[in-house]
Amino acid sequence: MEWNLDRGNVFWVNLDPTQGSEIAKLRPCVLVGATPINKARRTVVVVPLSTGGKPRPPLAVLVRCLSKDVIAVCDQIRAIDKKRLVKTAGALSAEDLAAVDEGLRQVLSI
């Protein structure tokens, strides 16, 4: 299947199987890798979104997705195979993507 793999797009992703404290199950994730890399590689870099928990920047950043407030869990960033993509779920606003970027900068110390 051909996906629109632009940075900031959100997909339902099957994150199972996982180990330990990794975020599991089918959940929305935002693409945070550069668009050209997303298109060229067989993997994409994502940040999982969650309806549980409270915003605790920089680890957990409040964003709007699927018509509700959700948490981008920036310390759970991961590379996944595109086979884990299930279906599209919209895109983050530029403002929300910037908030995720700031969370990632702090989590990764860059």
ROPA-976736 format. One line per field, with one value per residue: x, y, z of N, C-alpha, C, O in turn. Coordinates in nm, 4 decimals, padded with zeros to 6 digits. Layout:
BEGIN
n_xx: X; ...
n_yy: Y; ...
n_zz: Z; ...
ca_xx: X; ...
ca_yy: Y; ...
ca_zz: Z; ...
c_xx: X; ...
c_yy: Y; ...
c_zz: Z; ...
o_xx: X; ...
o_yy: Y; ...
o_zz: Z; ...
***
This chain:
BEGIN
n_xx: 00.0838; 00.0454; 00.1517; 00.1001; 00.3686; 00.4481; 00.6244; 00.4916; 00.2454; -00.0094; -00.0500; -00.2335; -00.0745; 00.0567; 00.2049; 00.2788; 00.4735; 00.5970; 00.8453; 00.9075; 00.8813; 00.7936; 00.5679; 00.2665; 00.0341; -00.2245; -00.2078; -00.2303; 00.0401; 00.2812; 00.4603; 00.7956; 01.0325; 01.2348; 01.0642; 01.1711; 01.3382; 01.1544; 01.0159; 01.2119; 01.3270; 01.2692; 01.1766; 01.0243; 01.0432; 00.8790; 00.6641; 00.4773; 00.1268; -00.0910; -00.3860; -00.3851; -00.2501; -00.0722; 00.0188; 00.3645; 00.5952; 00.9413; 00.8898; 00.6246; 00.4039; 00.1367; -00.0905; -00.3120; -00.5184; -00.7116; -00.9479; -00.9300; -00.7618; -00.4426; -00.1526; 00.1754; 00.4238; 00.7243; 00.9622; 00.9407; 01.0165; 01.0661; 01.1996; 01.0189; 00.9145; 00.7583; 00.5554; 00.4154; 00.2371; -00.1038; -00.3407; -00.4237; -00.4452; -00.4779; -00.3153; -00.0744; -00.1061; 00.0950; 00.1817; 00.1494; 00.3251; 00.5637; 00.5771; 00.6146; 00.8616; 01.0219; 01.0023; 01.1324; 01.3899; 01.4746; 01.4539; 01.6391; 01.8655; 01.9572
n_yy: -00.1180; 00.2253; 00.4947; 00.8278; 00.9667; 01.1971; 01.4068; 01.4570; 01.3499; 01.1286; 00.7925; 00.4895; 00.2446; -00.0784; -00.1697; -00.3975; -00.7002; -00.6093; -00.5265; -00.5272; -00.2040; -00.0753; 00.1099; -00.0388; -00.2144; -00.1414; 00.1802; 00.5391; 00.7034; 00.9562; 01.0576; 01.1423; 01.1546; 01.2814; 01.3712; 01.2916; 01.0789; 00.9102; 00.8241; 00.6941; 00.4857; 00.1577; 00.1752; 00.3897; 00.6706; 00.7162; 00.8752; 00.7589; 00.8126; 00.8828; 00.8424; 00.8259; 00.9295; 01.2328; 01.5543; 01.6030; 01.7789; 01.7549; 01.4927; 01.3960; 01.5360; 01.7575; 01.7323; 01.7796; 01.5445; 01.3361; 01.4636; 01.5106; 01.5848; 01.4552; 01.2715; 01.3078; 01.0830; 01.1439; 01.0256; 00.7689; 00.7325; 00.5660; 00.3536; 00.2015; -00.0727; -00.0215; -00.2016; -00.2146; -00.0048; 00.0665; 00.2177; 00.5493; 00.8417; 01.1130; 01.4288; 01.6133; 01.9524; 02.2333; 02.3745; 02.1862; 01.9861; 02.1258; 02.1447; 01.8751; 01.8398; 02.0054; 01.8679; 01.6289; 01.7300; 01.7990; 01.5516; 01.3991; 01.5486; 01.7374
n_zz: 00.0000; -00.0693; 00.1141; 00.2478; 00.3580; 00.4994; 00.7234; 01.0445; 00.9895; 01.1091; 01.2035; 01.2596; 01.4370; 01.4765; 01.7539; 01.8843; 01.8908; 02.2157; 02.4646; 02.8137; 02.9442; 02.7162; 02.5094; 02.4140; 02.1957; 01.9470; 01.8342; 01.7793; 01.6138; 01.5578; 01.2719; 01.2863; 01.1566; 00.8833; 00.5850; 00.3201; 00.3984; 00.5220; 00.2985; 00.1503; 00.3003; 00.4523; 00.6998; 00.9481; 01.1697; 01.4712; 01.7157; 01.9779; 02.0542; 02.3263; 02.5257; 02.7911; 03.1086; 03.2074; 03.0753; 03.0770; 03.0051; 02.9138; 02.8443; 02.8014; 02.5913; 02.5367; 02.2705; 01.9870; 01.8383; 01.6261; 01.6930; 01.9688; 02.2816; 02.3298; 02.4431; 02.3388; 02.3590; 02.4116; 02.5028; 02.4165; 02.1576; 01.8478; 01.5882; 01.3337; 01.1271; 00.8135; 00.7727; 01.0043; 00.9976; 00.9984; 00.9304; 00.8121; 01.0217; 01.0192; 01.0785; 01.2696; 01.3821; 01.2757; 01.4971; 01.7068; 01.6172; 01.6397; 01.9177; 01.9835; 01.8578; 02.0202; 02.2631; 02.1868; 02.1295; 02.3873; 02.5265; 02.3828; 02.4148; 02.2206
ca_xx: 00.0000; 00.1187; 00.1124; 00.1532; 00.4607; 00.4996; 00.6530; 00.3761; 00.1263; -00.0381; -00.0984; -00.2558; 00.0423; 00.0576; 00.3330; 00.3074; 00.5042; 00.6875; 00.9116; 00.9230; 00.8018; 00.7609; 00.4255; 00.2183; -00.0951; -00.2555; -00.2297; -00.1804; 00.1775; 00.3146; 00.5886; 00.8837; 01.1490; 01.2273; 00.9804; 01.2455; 01.3859; 01.0350; 00.9797; 01.3220; 01.3626; 01.1610; 01.1351; 00.9938; 01.0609; 00.7513; 00.6392; 00.3423; 00.0314; -00.1653; -00.4916; -00.3631; -00.1429; -00.0810; 00.1330; 00.4825; 00.7033; 00.9448; 00.8634; 00.4879; 00.3625; -00.0039; -00.1189; -00.4500; -00.5233; -00.8372; -01.0476; -00.9185; -00.6292; -00.3680; -00.0158; 00.2855; 00.5174; 00.8504; 01.0705; 00.9147; 01.0482; 01.1190; 01.1956; 00.9335; 00.8983; 00.6334; 00.4527; 00.3370; 00.1361; -00.2333; -00.4208; -00.3952; -00.5259; -00.4693; -00.1846; -00.0646; -00.0904; 00.2342; 00.2094; 00.1658; 00.4487; 00.6729; 00.5832; 00.6775; 01.0028; 01.0891; 01.0129; 01.2372; 01.5200; 01.5120; 01.4730; 01.7597; 01.9737; 02.0128
ca_yy: 00.0000; 00.3514; 00.5873; 00.9638; 00.9564; 01.3286; 01.4323; 01.5152; 01.2678; 01.0340; 00.6625; 00.3826; 00.1577; -00.1959; -00.1674; -00.5289; -00.7284; -00.5188; -00.5832; -00.4401; -00.0824; -00.0126; 00.1300; -00.1517; -00.2258; -00.0571; 00.3180; 00.6391; 00.7493; 01.0638; 01.0443; 01.2526; 01.1527; 01.3681; 01.3147; 01.2144; 00.9540; 00.8264; 00.7667; 00.6154; 00.3707; 00.0644; 00.2072; 00.5290; 00.7030; 00.7631; 00.8976; 00.7105; 00.9023; 00.8132; 00.9184; 00.8119; 01.0099; 01.3790; 01.6187; 01.6282; 01.8128; 01.7215; 01.3514; 01.3778; 01.6668; 01.7642; 01.7674; 01.7513; 01.4454; 01.2611; 01.5490; 01.5144; 01.6075; 01.3324; 01.2926; 01.2544; 01.0277; 01.1703; 00.9358; 00.6370; 00.7415; 00.4392; 00.3233; 00.0847; -00.1137; 00.0300; -00.3056; -00.1898; 00.0979; 00.0030; 00.3120; 00.6896; 00.8994; 01.2583; 01.4939; 01.7154; 02.0905; 02.2798; 02.4119; 02.0645; 01.9207; 02.2027; 02.1061; 01.7427; 01.8622; 02.0586; 01.7563; 01.5393; 01.7957; 01.7898; 01.4110; 01.3499; 01.6432; 01.7928
ca_zz: 00.0000; -00.0808; 00.2215; 00.2491; 00.4714; 00.5362; 00.8644; 01.1126; 00.9686; 01.2160; 01.1586; 01.3555; 01.4272; 01.5628; 01.8245; 01.9431; 02.0308; 02.2862; 02.5819; 02.9298; 02.9610; 02.5880; 02.4823; 02.3345; 02.1292; 01.8314; 01.8799; 01.6844; 01.6270; 01.4648; 01.2026; 01.3229; 01.0686; 00.7652; 00.4794; 00.2190; 00.4584; 00.5392; 00.1686; 00.0942; 00.3836; 00.4850; 00.8359; 00.9798; 01.3112; 01.5229; 01.8577; 02.0093; 02.1177; 02.4305; 02.5929; 02.9349; 03.1669; 03.2097; 03.0095; 03.1599; 02.9118; 02.7721; 02.8183; 02.7544; 02.5401; 02.4974; 02.1311; 01.9454; 01.7310; 01.6219; 01.7583; 02.1140; 02.3376; 02.3566; 02.4885; 02.2582; 02.4569; 02.3407; 02.5427; 02.3584; 02.0150; 01.7953; 01.4459; 01.3085; 00.9889; 00.7558; 00.7804; 01.1256; 00.9694; 00.9742; 00.8529; 00.8424; 01.1294; 01.0137; 01.0922; 01.3743; 01.3372; 01.2799; 01.6363; 01.7859; 01.5739; 01.6998; 02.0590; 01.9857; 01.8254; 02.1389; 02.3565; 02.1383; 02.1501; 02.5282; 02.5616; 02.3169; 02.4440; 02.0952
c_xx: 00.0880; 00.0655; 00.1663; 00.2391; 00.5243; 00.5200; 00.5326; 00.2475; 00.1145; -00.0970; -00.1361; -00.1452; 00.0267; 00.1957; 00.3686; 00.3876; 00.6018; 00.7554; 00.9140; 00.8267; 00.7694; 00.6099; 00.3803; 00.0866; -00.1072; -00.2849; -00.1814; -00.0380; 00.2017; 00.4515; 00.6742; 01.0118; 01.1268; 01.1512; 01.0600; 01.2969; 01.2692; 01.0005; 01.0858; 01.3483; 01.2428; 01.1109; 01.1013; 01.0157; 00.9326; 00.7593; 00.4962; 00.2587; -00.0528; -00.2741; -00.4757; -00.2505; -00.1685; 00.0372; 00.2437; 00.5989; 00.8384; 00.9072; 00.7276; 00.4294; 00.2175; -00.0164; -00.2646; -00.4456; -00.6545; -00.9458; -01.0449; -00.7753; -00.5664; -00.2261; 00.0804; 00.3943; 00.6580; 00.9650; 01.0486; 00.9370; 01.1052; 01.1117; 01.1119; 00.9356; 00.7636; 00.5216; 00.3663; 00.2290; 00.0056; -00.3232; -00.3882; -00.4911; -00.5136; -00.3277; -00.1896; -00.0592; 00.0568; 00.2739; 00.2329; 00.2933; 00.5703; 00.6877; 00.6480; 00.8268; 01.0804; 01.1045; 01.1241; 01.3764; 01.5672; 01.5390; 01.6049; 01.8822; 02.0397; 01.9668
c_yy: 00.1240; 00.4502; 00.7274; 00.9742; 01.0899; 01.3378; 01.5022; 01.4385; 01.1650; 00.9071; 00.5773; 00.2814; 00.0415; -00.2059; -00.2999; -00.6137; -00.6257; -00.5949; -00.4802; -00.3234; -00.0108; 00.0017; 00.0238; -00.1189; -00.1379; 00.0825; 00.4155; 00.6794; 00.8573; 01.0375; 01.1654; 01.2546; 01.2454; 01.2975; 01.2379; 01.0804; 00.8574; 00.7548; 00.6704; 00.4858; 00.2779; 00.0850; 00.3554; 00.5482; 00.7684; 00.7940; 00.8516; 00.8191; 00.8212; 00.9031; 00.9115; 00.9021; 01.1583; 01.4360; 01.6462; 01.6578; 01.8004; 01.5769; 01.3271; 01.5146; 01.6607; 01.8099; 01.7338; 01.6562; 01.3690; 01.3315; 01.5452; 01.5444; 01.4733; 01.3696; 01.2283; 01.2123; 01.0304; 01.0792; 00.7923; 00.6380; 00.6073; 00.4325; 00.1977; 00.0527; -00.0615; -00.0736; -00.2886; -00.0831; 00.0300; 00.0917; 00.4540; 00.7409; 01.0511; 01.3096; 01.5913; 01.8529; 02.1279; 02.3154; 02.2883; 01.9901; 01.9931; 02.1682; 01.9680; 01.7567; 01.9115; 01.9492; 01.6600; 01.5997; 01.7804; 01.6454; 01.3579; 01.4381; 01.6942; 01.9357
c_zz: 00.0000; 00.0235; 00.1926; 00.3752; 00.5084; 00.6866; 00.9279; 01.0891; 01.0802; 01.1546; 01.2785; 01.3310; 01.5241; 01.6275; 01.8911; 01.8459; 02.0872; 02.3989; 02.6931; 02.9323; 02.8306; 02.5744; 02.3834; 02.2652; 02.0055; 01.8814; 01.7741; 01.7183; 01.5227; 01.4034; 01.2363; 01.2403; 00.9497; 00.6537; 00.3744; 00.2724; 00.4786; 00.4089; 00.1165; 00.1709; 00.4040; 00.6275; 00.8455; 01.1296; 01.3606; 01.6716; 01.8838; 02.0773; 02.2154; 02.4876; 02.7442; 02.9824; 03.1569; 03.1331; 03.1101; 03.0665; 02.9794; 02.7414; 02.7551; 02.7201; 02.4941; 02.3523; 02.1013; 01.8270; 01.7405; 01.7037; 01.9105; 02.1561; 02.3725; 02.3986; 02.3888; 02.3562; 02.3959; 02.3826; 02.4932; 02.2069; 01.9684; 01.6438; 01.4289; 01.1598; 00.9383; 00.7576; 00.9053; 01.1052; 00.9308; 00.8892; 00.8958; 00.9499; 01.1325; 01.0244; 01.2087; 01.3106; 01.3458; 01.4230; 01.7235; 01.7466; 01.6315; 01.8483; 02.0742; 01.9567; 01.9475; 02.2446; 02.3155; 02.1567; 02.2935; 02.5706; 02.5053; 02.3415; 02.3164; 02.0754
o_xx: 00.1937; -00.0525; 00.2657; 00.1868; 00.6418; 00.4426; 00.4781; 00.1496; 00.2139; -00.1822; -00.0779; -00.1243; -00.0119; 00.2922; 00.4769; 00.3695; 00.6788; 00.7262; 00.9217; 00.7053; 00.7224; 00.5336; 00.4462; 00.0354; -00.0128; -00.3761; -00.1007; -00.0001; 00.1485; 00.5461; 00.6309; 01.0917; 01.0135; 01.1708; 01.0204; 01.2989; 01.2828; 00.9605; 01.0532; 01.3883; 01.1289; 01.0151; 01.1437; 01.0075; 00.8832; 00.8476; 00.4032; 00.3112; -00.0825; -00.2569; -00.5445; -00.1663; -00.2709; 00.1434; 00.2199; 00.6891; 00.8483; 00.8938; 00.7163; 00.4081; 00.1793; 00.0394; -00.3317; -00.3782; -00.7028; -01.0245; -01.1459; -00.6812; -00.6290; -00.1858; 00.0689; 00.4502; 00.7039; 01.0571; 01.1283; 00.8825; 01.1824; 01.0283; 01.1308; 00.9561; 00.6660; 00.4045; 00.2557; 00.1381; 00.0035; -00.3762; -00.3319; -00.6022; -00.5363; -00.2323; -00.2953; -00.0128; 00.1342; 00.3867; 00.3256; 00.3625; 00.6689; 00.7996; 00.7267; 00.9093; 01.1910; 01.2092; 01.2013; 01.4701; 01.6844; 01.6355; 01.6745; 01.9914; 02.1622; 02.0029
o_yy: 00.1258; 00.4852; 00.7433; 00.9888; 01.0948; 01.2835; 01.5964; 01.4592; 01.1207; 00.9131; 00.5909; 00.2375; 00.0603; -00.2462; -00.3133; -00.5984; -00.5639; -00.7117; -00.3600; -00.3414; 00.1029; -00.0828; -00.0010; -00.0075; -00.0699; 00.1022; 00.3794; 00.6886; 00.8503; 01.0001; 01.2790; 01.3474; 01.2830; 01.1782; 01.1263; 00.9808; 00.7373; 00.6383; 00.5750; 00.3861; 00.3154; 00.0209; 00.4359; 00.4528; 00.8638; 00.7465; 00.8998; 00.9053; 00.7044; 01.0246; 00.9826; 00.9452; 01.2033; 01.3740; 01.7054; 01.5758; 01.8343; 01.5409; 01.2454; 01.5981; 01.5694; 01.9128; 01.6678; 01.6827; 01.3407; 01.2677; 01.5733; 01.5314; 01.3886; 01.4857; 01.1097; 01.2955; 00.9325; 01.0576; 00.7036; 00.5536; 00.5433; 00.4973; 00.0993; 00.1411; -00.0581; -00.0376; -00.3424; -00.0719; -00.0544; 00.0471; 00.4761; 00.6904; 01.1125; 01.2428; 01.6449; 01.8678; 02.0619; 02.2894; 02.2859; 01.9366; 01.9292; 02.1631; 01.9459; 01.6934; 01.8648; 01.9395; 01.6146; 01.5296; 01.7526; 01.6189; 01.2811; 01.4063; 01.6945; 01.9990
o_zz: 00.0632; 00.0212; 00.1218; 00.4857; 00.5448; 00.7655; 00.8703; 01.1609; 01.1375; 01.0659; 01.3862; 01.2179; 01.6395; 01.5626; 01.9481; 01.7251; 02.0137; 02.4245; 02.6679; 02.9236; 02.8332; 02.6213; 02.2824; 02.2762; 01.9655; 01.9617; 01.6885; 01.8350; 01.4118; 01.4728; 01.2172; 01.2530; 00.9195; 00.6304; 00.3407; 00.2001; 00.4553; 00.4099; 00.0459; 00.1108; 00.3762; 00.6707; 00.7626; 01.2069; 01.3004; 01.7430; 01.8191; 02.1477; 02.1903; 02.4970; 02.8175; 02.9036; 03.1056; 03.1265; 03.2154; 03.0494; 03.0973; 02.6245; 02.6638; 02.8080; 02.4208; 02.3142; 02.1805; 01.7274; 01.8502; 01.7736; 01.9749; 02.0779; 02.4363; 02.3901; 02.3579; 02.4276; 02.3369; 02.3038; 02.5239; 02.1358; 02.0398; 01.5806; 01.5004; 01.0767; 01.0133; 00.7453; 00.9115; 01.1875; 00.8411; 00.7874; 01.0030; 00.9663; 01.2367; 00.9846; 01.2422; 01.1976; 01.4151; 01.4649; 01.8045; 01.8333; 01.6680; 01.8992; 02.1662; 02.0226; 01.9747; 02.3086; 02.3999; 02.1949; 02.3189; 02.6423; 02.5717; 02.2943; 02.3047; 01.9761
***
